[in-house]
Amino acid sequence: MKALYFEQHGELDVVKYGDVPNPEPGPGEVLIRVRACALNFLDIWVRRGWPGLNLEMPHWCGADVAGEIDGIGPDVSGWQVGQRVVVDPGINLSEDEYTRRGESSVSSDYHVLGEHMRGGAAEYLKVPTGNLAAIPDENDFVDAAAPILVTLTAWRMLMHRAALRAGESVLVVGAGGGVNSMAIQIAKLAGASVYVVAANPEKSERARQLGADVVLDRSQVNWGKEINKLTAKRGVDVVVDNVGKATITTSMQAVARGGRIVIVGNTSGPQAEIDIRFIFAKQISLIGSTMGSHQDFHDVMNLLWSGRLKPVIHRVMALSEGREAYRMLEAGQQFGKIVLTP
């Protein structure tokens, strides 16, 4: 089969499009013919690699997958060849362990599709049946695949980890990324007032279309000072900061006393210097979050199927154009998701 793969960690030039071995479904697994696979910034970090990440090479990423069941392994029931499905990208997640250790914990056997194991940036993929959900007839493959990981991540980050409540205020730092475009929608759905920091007028307008109450174009204003003015120096209850190094100091200035800053990424770099005085003086909670449980997956897919949340898609491209798609993602040229179709 064809895949968008790499044989060693590195920059964009290590990515290849070509033939790799076909996967074979084992007990409790199905083989999916991939019809759509969305990109995430996670794919870039995995390709670059980090200490302790030991992957079987060649490796291909791709956490967000929609397709058709093409084959069924032993001991599989309840699923048929030809069924249209989406995949929960959290593999081997133990709900029992979530319950025992609490919602803030991540199961020790949690693996992310495309990160710890080969993903969906290929023509075929094998996954456990426990990670499947059927696609309603009225939804297409691209719309089904595009929002999976980012909606799952944003939902858990805001609703479980930050415990967002109706009437609170949320600042989303950055508008174009997949998680943030869904965070705007989820915060509005929860009854919050939503402030957004965008990079330019075009992304500002898109954020407004998603429901943002106030959008600050960082190319025109100092967004930290503007938040101070707009909130009468109080600040916001929750800040979503997935940029990291370049923004965390301003985020701590913008959050209210007793407020929460939730972090699920670090697109500007993982190493940041912070003024600890902000944390104790303002009683700030810095909250890490990642992905979500199987129940979170089904909850957000139901919201998407019902139309209460909507996928945000920048562009659909062929799998063979994957290197160009990754270049666009790394350059931050997109608003929403880039989806590849084999």
C-alpha positions as CSV (number, residue, x, y, z in Angstrom):
1,M,0.0,0.0,0.0
2,K,1.0,3.7,-0.3
3,A,1.8,5.7,2.8
4,L,3.3,9.1,3.8
5,Y,6.2,7.8,5.9
6,F,9.7,8.6,7.2
7,E,12.6,6.2,8.0
8,Q,14.5,8.5,10.4
9,H,13.6,11.5,12.5
10,G,14.2,14.9,11.0
11,E,12.7,17.9,9.1
12,L,10.4,17.9,6.2
13,D,12.9,16.4,3.8
14,V,12.7,13.0,5.5
15,V,9.1,12.5,4.5
16,K,8.5,10.2,1.6
17,Y,5.4,8.9,-0.3
18,G,5.7,5.4,-1.4
19,D,5.0,1.7,-0.8
20,V,5.0,0.1,2.7
21,P,3.8,-3.3,3.9
22,N,0.0,-3.8,4.2
23,P,-1.2,-4.3,7.8
24,E,-3.0,-7.5,8.9
25,P,-5.7,-7.3,11.5
26,G,-5.2,-9.5,14.5
27,P,-7.7,-10.8,17.1
28,G,-10.3,-8.1,18.0
29,E,-9.1,-5.8,15.2
30,V,-10.4,-4.7,11.8
31,L,-8.7,-3.5,8.7
32,I,-9.9,0.0,7.6
33,R,-9.6,1.3,4.1
34,V,-8.7,4.9,4.9
35,R,-10.8,7.5,3.1
36,A,-9.7,10.6,5.0
37,C,-6.9,11.4,7.4
38,A,-6.5,14.8,9.0
39,L,-3.1,16.3,10.0
40,N,-2.1,17.5,13.5
41,F,0.9,19.4,14.8
42,L,1.5,16.2,16.7
43,D,2.6,14.7,13.5
44,I,5.4,17.2,13.1
45,W,6.7,16.6,16.7
46,V,6.7,12.9,16.1
47,R,8.6,13.2,12.8
48,R,11.2,15.4,14.5
49,G,11.4,13.0,17.5
50,W,12.3,13.4,21.1
51,P,14.4,11.4,23.7
52,G,12.6,8.2,24.6
53,L,10.4,8.0,21.5
54,N,11.4,4.7,20.0
55,L,9.4,3.9,16.8
56,E,9.4,1.0,14.5
57,M,10.7,2.3,11.2
58,P,9.4,3.2,8.7
59,H,6.8,5.1,10.6
60,W,3.8,7.1,9.4
61,C,1.6,9.4,11.4
62,G,-2.1,10.3,11.2
63,A,-4.4,10.2,14.3
64,D,-7.7,11.3,12.7
65,V,-9.1,8.6,10.5
66,A,-12.4,7.9,8.7
67,G,-12.9,5.0,6.3
68,E,-14.6,1.7,5.5
69,I,-14.0,-1.6,7.2
70,D,-12.2,-3.7,4.6
71,G,-11.3,-6.8,6.6
72,I,-12.1,-8.4,10.0
73,G,-9.7,-10.2,12.3
74,P,-10.5,-13.2,14.5
75,D,-12.9,-12.8,17.4
76,V,-14.7,-9.8,16.0
77,S,-18.4,-9.4,16.2
78,G,-20.8,-6.5,15.7
79,W,-18.9,-5.0,12.7
80,Q,-19.2,-5.8,9.0
81,V,-17.1,-5.2,5.9
82,G,-18.2,-2.1,4.2
83,Q,-19.3,-0.2,7.3
84,R,-18.3,3.5,7.4
85,V,-16.4,4.3,10.6
86,V,-14.3,6.8,12.5
87,V,-11.5,5.9,14.9
88,D,-10.8,7.0,18.4
89,P,-7.1,7.9,18.3
90,G,-6.6,6.9,21.9
91,I,-5.6,3.2,21.7
92,N,-5.8,0.7,24.7
93,L,-7.2,3.3,27.0
94,S,-8.5,1.7,30.2
95,E,-11.7,3.3,31.4
96,D,-11.4,1.3,34.6
97,E,-8.0,3.0,35.4
98,Y,-9.5,6.4,34.6
99,T,-12.2,5.8,37.1
100,R,-9.8,4.4,39.8
101,R,-7.2,7.2,39.4
102,G,-9.6,10.0,38.6
103,E,-10.4,12.2,35.6
104,S,-7.1,14.0,35.8
105,S,-5.1,10.9,35.1
106,V,-4.1,9.2,31.9
107,S,-4.1,5.4,31.8
108,S,-0.6,3.8,31.8
109,D,-1.5,1.8,28.7
110,Y,-2.6,4.8,26.7
111,H,-1.2,5.0,23.2
112,V,-2.0,7.6,20.5
113,L,-2.5,6.5,16.9
114,G,0.2,7.9,14.7
115,E,2.4,8.8,17.7
116,H,3.3,5.5,19.5
117,M,2.1,3.3,16.6
118,R,1.6,3.6,12.8
119,G,-1.3,5.8,11.9
120,G,-3.7,6.6,9.2
121,A,-1.5,8.5,6.7
122,A,-1.8,5.4,4.5
123,E,-4.2,3.5,2.4
124,Y,-5.0,1.0,5.1
125,L,-5.0,0.9,8.9
126,K,-5.7,-1.8,11.5
127,V,-7.3,-0.8,14.9
128,P,-9.1,-2.5,17.8
129,T,-12.9,-2.6,17.4
130,G,-13.3,-0.8,20.7
131,N,-12.0,2.3,19.0
132,L,-14.6,2.4,16.3
133,A,-17.7,4.5,15.9
134,A,-20.1,4.3,13.0
135,I,-20.5,7.3,10.7
136,P,-24.1,8.4,10.2
137,D,-25.3,8.3,6.6
138,E,-25.6,12.1,6.3
139,N,-21.9,12.7,7.2
140,D,-19.0,12.3,4.8
141,F,-15.5,11.0,5.4
142,V,-13.7,14.3,5.4
143,D,-16.1,16.0,7.8
144,A,-15.9,12.9,10.1
145,A,-12.1,12.7,10.2
146,A,-11.2,16.4,10.4
147,P,-12.2,17.2,14.0
148,I,-11.5,14.0,15.9
149,L,-8.3,14.6,17.9
150,V,-8.6,18.3,18.2
151,T,-12.3,18.2,19.5
152,L,-11.4,15.4,21.9
153,T,-8.5,17.3,23.2
154,A,-10.4,20.6,23.5
155,W,-13.4,19.0,25.2
156,R,-11.3,17.3,27.9
157,M,-9.1,20.4,28.4
158,L,-12.0,22.8,28.9
159,M,-14.8,20.6,30.3
160,H,-12.9,18.2,32.5
161,R,-9.5,19.7,33.4
162,A,-10.5,23.4,33.5
163,A,-14.0,22.6,34.7
164,L,-15.4,25.5,32.6
165,R,-18.7,26.8,33.8
166,A,-21.4,28.9,32.2
167,G,-20.9,32.6,32.7
168,E,-17.1,32.4,32.9
169,S,-14.7,34.0,30.4
170,V,-12.2,32.2,28.2
171,L,-9.2,33.6,26.3
172,V,-8.0,31.4,23.4
173,V,-4.4,32.3,22.4
174,G,-4.3,31.7,18.6
175,A,-7.2,31.1,16.3
176,G,-5.9,29.1,13.3
177,G,-5.0,25.7,14.9
178,G,-7.4,22.8,15.1
179,V,-7.6,22.6,18.9
180,N,-8.2,26.3,19.2
181,S,-10.9,26.5,16.5
182,M,-12.8,23.8,18.4
183,A,-12.1,25.4,21.8
184,I,-13.9,28.5,20.6
185,Q,-16.9,26.5,19.8
186,I,-16.9,24.4,22.9
187,A,-16.5,27.4,25.2
188,K,-19.5,29.1,23.5
189,L,-21.5,25.9,23.8
190,A,-20.7,25.8,27.5
191,G,-22.0,29.4,27.9
192,A,-18.7,31.2,28.3
193,S,-17.7,34.6,26.9
194,V,-14.9,34.0,24.5
195,Y,-11.9,36.2,23.7
196,V,-9.5,35.2,20.9
197,V,-6.0,36.3,19.9
198,A,-5.6,36.0,16.1
199,A,-2.6,36.5,13.9
200,N,-4.1,38.6,11.2
201,P,-7.4,40.1,9.9
202,E,-8.4,37.0,8.0
203,K,-8.0,34.7,11.0
204,S,-9.8,37.3,13.1
205,E,-12.8,37.2,10.9
206,R,-12.9,33.3,10.9
207,A,-12.7,33.4,14.7
208,R,-15.8,35.7,14.8
209,Q,-17.6,33.3,12.5
210,L,-17.0,30.5,14.9
211,G,-18.6,32.5,17.7
212,A,-15.9,34.5,19.4
213,D,-17.3,37.5,21.3
214,V,-14.1,39.6,21.1
215,V,-11.1,39.0,18.7
216,L,-7.8,40.8,19.1
217,D,-5.5,41.0,16.1
218,R,-2.0,40.6,17.6
219,S,-0.5,42.3,14.5
220,Q,-2.4,45.4,15.5
221,V,-2.6,45.5,19.3
222,N,-0.8,44.3,22.5
223,W,-3.3,41.6,23.4
224,G,-2.2,41.4,27.1
225,K,-2.9,45.0,27.7
226,E,-6.2,44.9,25.7
227,I,-7.5,42.0,27.8
228,N,-6.7,44.1,30.9
229,K,-8.7,47.0,29.5
230,L,-11.6,45.0,28.3
231,T,-12.0,43.2,31.6
232,A,-11.5,46.3,33.8
233,K,-8.1,44.8,34.9
234,R,-9.8,41.7,36.2
235,G,-8.6,39.3,33.6
236,V,-10.2,36.2,32.2
237,D,-11.2,33.0,34.2
238,V,-9.5,30.5,31.8
239,V,-6.7,30.9,29.2
240,V,-6.1,28.3,26.5
241,D,-2.4,28.6,25.7
242,N,-1.0,26.1,23.3
243,V,1.7,28.3,22.0
244,G,4.0,28.1,25.0
245,K,7.3,29.8,25.2
246,A,6.3,33.0,23.2
247,T,3.0,33.6,25.1
248,I,2.9,32.1,28.5
249,T,4.1,35.2,30.4
250,T,1.4,37.3,28.8
251,S,-1.2,34.6,29.5
252,M,-0.3,34.8,33.2
253,Q,-0.8,38.5,33.0
254,A,-4.2,38.2,31.3
255,V,-5.7,35.5,33.6
256,A,-7.8,36.6,36.6
257,R,-6.8,36.0,40.2
258,G,-7.6,32.4,41.0
259,G,-7.9,31.7,37.2
260,R,-6.7,28.7,35.2
261,I,-4.3,28.3,32.3
262,V,-4.8,25.1,30.3
263,I,-2.0,23.8,28.1
264,V,-2.1,21.0,25.6
265,G,0.7,22.1,23.3
266,N,3.8,24.2,22.7
267,T,4.0,25.3,19.1
268,S,6.6,28.0,19.8
269,G,8.8,25.6,21.8
270,P,8.7,23.5,25.0
271,Q,11.2,25.4,27.2
272,A,9.8,28.6,28.7
273,E,11.0,30.9,31.5
274,I,8.2,32.0,33.8
275,D,8.0,34.5,36.7
276,I,6.8,32.2,39.6
277,R,5.6,35.3,41.5
278,F,2.6,35.5,39.1
279,I,1.6,31.9,40.1
280,F,1.4,32.4,43.8
281,A,0.5,36.1,43.9
282,K,-2.5,35.6,41.6
283,Q,-3.1,32.0,42.7
284,I,-3.0,30.8,39.1
285,S,-3.5,27.1,38.3
286,L,-1.4,25.8,35.4
287,I,-3.2,22.8,34.1
288,G,-1.9,20.2,31.6
289,S,-4.2,18.1,29.5
290,T,-4.0,15.7,26.6
291,M,-6.4,13.7,24.5
292,G,-9.4,12.1,26.3
293,S,-11.2,8.9,27.2
294,H,-13.3,6.6,25.1
295,Q,-16.4,8.2,26.7
296,D,-15.1,11.7,25.8
297,F,-14.7,10.5,22.2
298,H,-18.3,9.3,22.0
299,D,-19.5,12.5,23.6
300,V,-17.8,14.8,21.1
301,M,-18.7,12.7,18.1
302,N,-22.3,12.9,19.1
303,L,-22.0,16.7,19.4
304,L,-20.5,16.7,15.9
305,W,-23.1,14.3,14.4
306,S,-25.8,16.6,15.8
307,G,-24.3,19.7,14.3
308,R,-23.8,21.4,17.7
309,L,-20.1,21.4,16.9
310,K,-18.8,21.9,13.4
311,P,-15.6,20.7,11.8
312,V,-13.3,23.5,10.6
313,I,-11.6,22.5,7.4
314,H,-8.9,24.5,5.6
315,R,-8.2,22.3,2.7
316,V,-8.5,18.8,1.4
317,M,-5.4,17.4,-0.4
318,A,-4.3,14.0,-1.8
319,L,-2.1,11.8,0.3
320,S,0.6,12.1,-2.3
321,E,0.7,15.8,-1.6
322,G,1.4,15.2,2.0
323,R,4.8,17.0,2.1
324,E,3.2,20.2,0.9
325,A,0.4,19.8,3.4
326,Y,2.9,19.5,6.3
327,R,4.8,22.5,5.0
328,M,1.6,24.5,5.2
329,L,0.9,23.3,8.7
330,E,4.4,24.1,9.9
331,A,4.2,27.6,8.4
332,G,0.8,28.2,10.2
333,Q,-0.9,29.0,6.9
334,Q,-4.1,27.1,7.7
335,F,-7.2,28.0,9.6
336,G,-8.7,24.7,10.9
337,K,-7.7,21.3,9.6
338,I,-5.9,20.0,6.5
339,V,-7.3,16.6,5.4
340,L,-5.5,14.1,3.2
341,T,-7.4,11.6,1.0
342,P,-5.6,8.5,-0.3
